[in-house]
Amino acid sequence: MTTYSAVRTTGIYCRPGCGAKPLAENVSTFELPAAAEAAGYRACLRCRPYRVAGTVADEAPELVCRAVQLIIAGLLDQSGEEALGTRLGVSARHLRRMFHDHLGVTPDQFARSRRAHFARRLLDDTDLGIAEIAFASGFGSLRQFNRAIQEIFRASPRELRDRRRRGDRLVADGGLVLRLPFTPPYDWEATAAFLAAHAIPGVESVEDGVYRRTISLDGEPGVLELGAGGDDYLLLRAHLPFWEGVMHVVDRAACLAGLDCEPIRARAHLSADPDLGPLVAARPGVRVPGAWGPFEVAVQAVVRDQLPTDDATEALQKLVQVYGVPVAGLGHGLTHAFPGPEALTGAELVGPLAREVADGNIVLEADLEGLVRSLETVTSTRAAQEIALRLGARDAWPLAGESERLRPWRSLAAVYRLTSVS
């Protein structure tokens, strides 16, 4: 977990490795940039902490992690903390207390900091205009954007753009290229292999270490390409119909790659296991891949649970061809955007799942126990556990065999098992 150091005498916070050498008695530490900013500190111009992964450690309670996932998905862009608490079944007051105790900020402060940091990266890395960056980062107005950037970085967006360094700008011959930062170790090879094994033909592909997929934004098609970048970041190339809200596209891509949470405690716990320990030592950067779309992952798991691997792959391809939205001219085997639940209510194999999701009887953002319990009405426990794993549950177990000793980190343990087999 990255720990940020804030210096009381200068009002500046830094990431580890910064050349500044303040006196220890003047330093306070924070686990998130948002917490340092909420305490009145501004980001260091030398080490630029907004360019590193500001992830939530896996020691945070699952309720907080689920709330963070909803914030990443953009829930607070159009509503407030009351709506977030309602979605999670708790009061806004309780949620704020949980965030303050474990992250040092309120949900609103966390969301605001994420928007500002993402905007700062766009100012550095891209040639998007100031107004485009404001709306791409989830701000509701240019005035709100300018105020937040001035408060957090003590400079206007135009001044920050003028300060960017020569090597920051990412030149692309098509699409928008962005860095997805992570804290090492991170094993992209293992993640790409997992995504390849679970890819839905026509919607996803993995070729030469690059993951590609179709997406739909307000009914308009887009394509994402994700691959290795540098020692502490992946590279995402996004071909999108518009830039508004692109922050949430980027955040969802990071979740898909398993970059949204550092498995510090999970890795330490599994390292002590006699069977898994050698796997963790050999590949310490393995993480739990997430999902682009919850319903898409659920359909994939339900089909693969009912059919042998080759038959399931063929069935998924046919399902996409019949019910998906065609997208022409993409190459790399990409042909369709994945259909929504309403389109699949009459489909063979997945109709019951689609109807329950469409009717609101299955909520794919529920906690592990509630999610598995509702999914077991339409599929097997194994498939339900696989879906929960991909949707961020930390203790899902879609494999056979005894696993009690691996609690509460069975999701990462399962990914180690699956990637070691592949």
C-alpha positions in Angstrom: 0.0 0.0 0.0 1.4 3.4 -1.0 1.7 5.7 2.0 1.7 9.5 1.4 3.8 11.8 3.6 2.5 15.3 4.3 4.7 18.0 5.7 3.0 20.4 8.1 5.5 23.2 7.6 5.0 23.4 3.8 1.4 22.1 3.4 2.6 19.6 0.7 2.1 15.9 0.5 4.4 13.5 -1.4 4.6 9.9 -2.5 7.4 7.5 -1.3 10.7 8.2 -3.0 10.3 11.9 -3.3 13.6 13.8 -2.9 12.2 16.1 -0.2 13.8 15.5 3.2 11.6 17.1 5.9 12.1 16.6 9.6 10.3 13.5 10.9 8.4 15.5 13.6 6.8 17.6 10.8 5.5 14.7 8.9 2.0 13.1 9.0 1.1 10.1 6.8 -2.0 9.3 4.8 -3.1 6.2 2.9 -4.9 8.1 0.2 -4.2 11.4 -1.6 -7.9 12.3 -0.9 -7.2 12.1 2.8 -4.2 14.4 2.6 -6.2 16.8 0.5 -9.1 16.7 3.0 -6.6 17.7 5.7 -5.6 20.7 3.7 -2.4 19.5 1.9 -1.6 20.0 -1.8 0.2 17.6 -4.1 3.9 17.9 -4.6 5.0 19.3 -8.0 8.2 17.2 -8.0 6.9 13.7 -7.3 3.4 14.2 -8.7 1.5 11.7 -6.4 -1.5 11.9 -8.7 0.4 9.7 -11.2 0.6 6.7 -9.0 -2.1 4.1 -8.1 -4.3 5.5 -5.3 -5.9 2.1 -4.6 -7.8 1.0 -1.5 -5.9 -1.6 0.6 -7.6 -5.0 1.0 -7.7 -4.5 4.8 -10.7 -2.1 4.3 -14.1 -3.7 5.2 -16.0 -5.2 2.3 -18.8 -2.5 2.7 -16.2 0.2 2.0 -14.8 -1.7 -0.9 -18.2 -2.1 -2.4 -18.9 1.6 -1.9 -15.7 2.5 -3.7 -16.7 0.3 -6.6 -20.0 2.2 -6.9 -18.2 5.5 -6.8 -15.8 4.3 -9.5 -18.8 3.4 -11.6 -20.0 7.0 -11.3 -22.9 6.8 -8.8 -21.9 10.0 -7.0 -21.8 12.0 -10.3 -25.5 12.3 -10.4 -26.6 11.7 -6.8 -25.3 12.1 -3.3 -24.2 10.0 -0.3 -27.8 9.2 0.7 -28.3 7.4 -2.6 -25.0 5.5 -2.2 -26.0 4.4 1.3 -29.4 3.3 0.1 -27.8 1.2 -2.6 -25.7 -0.5 0.1 -28.5 -0.8 2.7 -26.9 1.5 5.2 -27.4 5.1 6.3 -25.3 7.9 4.8 -24.1 8.8 8.3 -22.9 5.2 8.9 -21.2 5.1 5.5 -19.4 8.4 6.1 -18.2 7.1 9.5 -16.9 3.9 7.9 -15.1 5.9 5.2 -13.6 8.3 7.8 -12.4 5.5 10.0 -10.8 3.4 7.2 -9.9 5.9 4.4 -9.8 9.2 6.2 -12.3 10.9 3.9 -16.0 11.1 3.2 -17.4 9.4 0.1 -17.9 12.8 -1.6 -14.3 13.8 -0.8 -13.0 10.5 -2.2 -15.0 11.0 -5.4 -13.9 14.6 -5.8 -10.2 13.7 -5.4 -10.5 10.9 -8.0 -12.0 13.3 -10.5 -9.3 15.9 -10.0 -6.5 13.4 -10.2 -7.8 11.9 -13.3 -8.2 15.3 -14.9 -4.6 16.2 -14.0 -3.4 13.1 -15.8 -5.4 14.1 -18.9 -3.9 17.5 -18.7 -0.4 15.9 -18.7 -0.9 13.0 -21.1 -3.4 14.1 -23.7 -4.2 17.1 -26.0 -7.9 17.2 -25.0 -9.2 20.7 -24.5 -9.9 22.0 -21.0 -13.7 21.7 -21.4 -13.4 18.2 -22.8 -11.2 17.2 -19.8 -13.8 18.7 -17.3 -16.6 16.5 -18.6 -14.4 13.5 -19.3 -13.5 13.5 -15.6 -17.1 13.5 -14.4 -17.4 17.2 -13.4 -20.9 18.6 -13.8 -19.7 22.0 -15.0 -16.6 23.9 -16.1 -16.9 26.2 -13.1 -17.0 23.2 -10.7 -14.0 21.7 -12.5 -11.9 24.9 -12.3 -12.7 25.4 -8.6 -11.7 21.8 -7.7 -8.5 21.9 -9.6 -7.5 25.3 -8.1 -8.3 24.0 -4.6 -6.4 20.7 -4.9 -3.4 21.8 -7.1 -3.3 25.5 -6.3 -3.2 26.3 -10.0 -5.7 26.6 -12.9 -6.1 23.8 -15.4 -4.4 26.1 -18.0 -1.4 26.7 -15.8 -1.1 22.9 -15.1 -1.3 22.1 -18.8 1.5 24.6 -19.5 3.7 22.9 -16.8 3.5 19.4 -18.2 6.8 17.7 -18.9 8.1 16.8 -22.3 7.8 13.0 -21.8 4.3 13.1 -20.4 2.3 13.4 -23.6 1.2 10.1 -25.1 1.1 10.3 -28.9 -1.4 8.1 -30.6 -2.2 7.4 -34.2 -5.8 6.6 -33.2 -7.9 6.7 -30.1 -7.0 8.2 -26.7 -4.0 6.6 -24.9 -3.8 6.7 -21.1 -1.6 5.2 -18.4 -3.3 2.9 -15.8 -1.0 3.2 -12.8 -0.4 0.3 -10.4 1.8 -0.4 -7.4 4.2 -3.2 -8.2 4.3 -6.2 -8.2 1.7 -6.7 -10.9 1.6 -9.7 -13.3 -0.1 -8.6 -16.6 0.9 -11.9 -18.2 -1.2 -13.8 -15.7 -4.1 -11.4 -16.0 -4.1 -11.6 -19.8 -4.1 -15.4 -19.7 -7.1 -15.4 -17.3 -9.0 -12.9 -19.5 -8.1 -15.0 -22.6 -9.5 -18.2 -21.0 -12.7 -16.4 -20.1 -13.1 -14.3 -23.3 -16.5 -14.1 -25.0 -16.0 -14.6 -28.8 -16.9 -11.6 -30.8 -16.8 -9.3 -27.7 -13.3 -9.9 -26.3 -10.0 -11.1 -27.7 -6.4 -11.5 -26.4 -3.7 -11.4 -29.1 0.1 -11.0 -28.4 -0.5 -9.9 -24.9 -3.1 -7.2 -25.8 -6.6 -7.5 -24.5 -9.3 -5.9 -26.7 -13.1 -5.6 -26.3 -16.1 -3.9 -27.6 -18.2 -1.6 -25.3 -21.4 0.4 -25.6 -21.7 4.0 -24.3 -25.3 5.3 -24.4 -26.0 2.9 -27.3 -22.9 3.9 -29.3 -20.1 1.4 -29.9 -16.5 1.8 -28.7 -13.4 -0.4 -28.4 -10.7 -0.7 -25.7 -7.2 -2.1 -26.0 -5.2 -2.9 -22.9 -1.7 -4.1 -22.7 1.7 -3.8 -20.9 3.2 -0.4 -20.5 6.0 0.5 -18.0 7.1 -0.9 -14.7 4.2 0.7 -12.8 1.5 1.2 -15.4 -0.5 -0.5 -18.2 -1.4 1.3 -21.4 -5.1 1.8 -22.3 -6.1 2.9 -25.8 -9.7 3.9 -26.0 -11.7 4.4 -29.2 -14.9 6.1 -28.0 -17.8 7.9 -29.6 -17.4 10.8 -27.2 -15.2 11.8 -24.3 -17.8 12.7 -21.7 -17.4 10.5 -18.7 -14.3 8.8 -20.0 -13.0 8.7 -16.4 -15.5 5.9 -15.7 -14.5 4.0 -18.8 -10.9 4.1 -17.6 -11.8 3.1 -14.0 -13.8 0.2 -15.2 -10.9 -0.9 -17.4 -8.6 -0.7 -14.3 -11.1 -2.9 -12.4 -11.2 -5.4 -15.2 -7.4 -5.7 -15.0 -7.6 -6.0 -11.2 -5.9 -2.7 -10.4 -8.6 -1.3 -8.1 -7.3 -3.0 -5.0 -3.8 -4.0 -3.7 -3.9 -7.6 -2.2 -1.4 -6.9 0.5 -2.9 -8.8 3.3 -4.3 -11.5 1.0 -0.8 -12.1 -0.5 0.8 -12.3 3.0 -1.9 -14.7 4.2 -1.6 -17.0 1.2 2.2 -16.9 1.2 2.1 -18.8 4.5 0.0 -21.6 3.0 2.1 -24.8 2.3 0.4 -25.4 -1.1 -0.2 -21.8 -2.4 3.0 -20.3 -0.9 5.3 -21.4 -3.7 2.8 -20.1 -6.3 2.7 -16.7 -4.6 6.5 -16.6 -4.3 6.9 -17.4 -8.0 4.3 -14.9 -9.2 3.7 -12.3 -6.5 2.0 -9.9 -8.9 -1.1 -12.0 -9.6 -4.4 -10.2 -8.9 -8.1 -11.0 -9.2 -9.4 -9.8 -12.6 -12.7 -7.9 -12.4 -15.4 -7.4 -15.0 -16.4 -4.8 -17.6 -20.0 -5.7 -17.3 -21.6 -7.7 -14.4 -24.3 -9.2 -16.5 -21.8 -10.2 -19.2 -19.7 -12.1 -16.7 -22.8 -13.7 -15.2 -23.9 -15.0 -18.6 -20.4 -16.3 -19.4 -20.2 -18.2 -16.1 -23.7 -19.7 -16.4 -23.1 -21.0 -20.0 -19.7 -22.4 -19.2 -21.2 -24.1 -16.1 -23.6 -26.1 -18.3 -21.5 -27.1 -21.2 -18.0 -28.4 -21.9 -15.4 -25.7 -22.7 -15.5 -25.9 -26.5 -19.3 -26.2 -26.6 -19.6 -23.3 -24.2 -17.4 -21.1 -26.3 -19.4 -21.9 -29.4 -22.7 -21.3 -27.6 -21.5 -17.9 -26.3 -20.4 -16.9 -29.9 -23.8 -17.8 -31.3 -25.6 -16.0 -28.5 -23.6 -12.8 -29.3 -24.2 -13.2 -33.0 -28.0 -13.6 -32.5 -28.7 -11.2 -29.7 -25.7 -8.8 -29.7 -25.4 -5.4 -31.4 -23.3 -5.7 -34.6 -20.2 -3.5 -34.8 -18.5 -3.6 -38.2 -14.9 -3.1 -39.3 -13.1 -3.7 -36.0 -10.8 -6.7 -36.7 -9.2 -8.9 -34.1 -12.4 -11.1 -34.0 -14.5 -8.3 -32.5 -17.9 -8.2 -34.2 -20.6 -7.3 -31.6 -21.3 -5.4 -28.4 -22.7 -7.7 -25.7 -26.5 -7.7 -25.3 -28.3 -6.5 -22.1 -30.6 -8.7 -20.0 -33.8 -7.6 -21.7 -32.5 -8.9 -25.0 -31.7 -12.4 -23.6 -34.9 -13.2 -21.6 -35.9 -15.7 -24.2 -32.4 -17.1 -24.9 -31.6 -20.8 -24.3 -29.4 -21.5 -21.2 -29.4 -18.0 -19.9 -33.1 -16.9 -20.1 -33.9 -17.5 -16.4 -30.9 -15.4 -15.4 -31.7 -12.6 -17.8 -35.3 -12.5 -16.6 -34.4 -12.3 -13.0 -31.8 -9.6 -13.6 -34.2 -7.6 -15.9 -36.9 -7.8 -13.2 -34.6 -6.7 -10.5 -34.8 -9.9 -8.5 -31.1 -10.5 -8.9 -28.9 -7.5 -8.1 -25.4 -8.1 -9.3 -23.9 -5.5 -6.9 -25.0 -7.3 -3.8 -22.7 -8.6 -1.0 -21.2 -12.0 -1.5 -23.7 -14.0 0.5 -26.7 -12.1 -0.9 -25.4 -12.4 -4.5 -24.6 -16.1 -4.3 -28.0 -16.8 -2.6 -29.9 -15.0 -5.4 -27.8 -16.6 -8.2 -28.3 -20.1 -6.9 -32.0 -19.8 -7.9 -30.9 -19.9 -11.6 -27.5 -21.6 -11.6 -25.1 -23.7 -9.7 -23.2 -22.7 -6.6 -19.9 -23.0 -8.5 -21.1 -20.6 -11.2 -22.5 -18.2 -8.6 -19.1 -18.2 -6.8 -17.3 -17.5 -10.1 -19.6 -14.6 -10.8 -19.0 -13.2 -7.3 -15.2 -13.5 -7.7 -15.3 -11.5 -10.9 -17.5 -8.8 -9.3 -15.1 -8.1 -6.5 -16.0 -10.5 -3.7 -12.7 -11.2 -1.8 -13.8 -14.6 -0.4 -15.4 -16.4 -3.4 -14.5 -20.0 -4.1 -15.6 -21.4 -7.5 -13.3 -24.5 -7.3 -13.7 -27.9 -5.8 -11.9 -29.0 -2.6 -11.3 -27.8 0.9 -10.7 -24.1 1.3 -11.4 -23.0 4.8 -7.8 -22.3 5.6 -7.7 -19.8 2.8 -10.4 -17.6 4.2 -11.0 -14.7 3.9 -8.9 -14.4 0.7 -10.2 -17.3 -1.3 -10.8 -15.3 -4.5 -7.1 -14.6 -4.9 -6.3 -18.2 -4.0 -8.7 -19.4 -6.7 -7.0 -17.1 -9.3 -3.6 -18.5 -8.4 -5.0 -22.1 -8.8 -6.6 -21.2 -12.2 -3.6 -19.4 -13.6 -1.1 -22.1 -12.5 -3.2 -24.7 -14.3 -3.4 -22.5 -17.5 
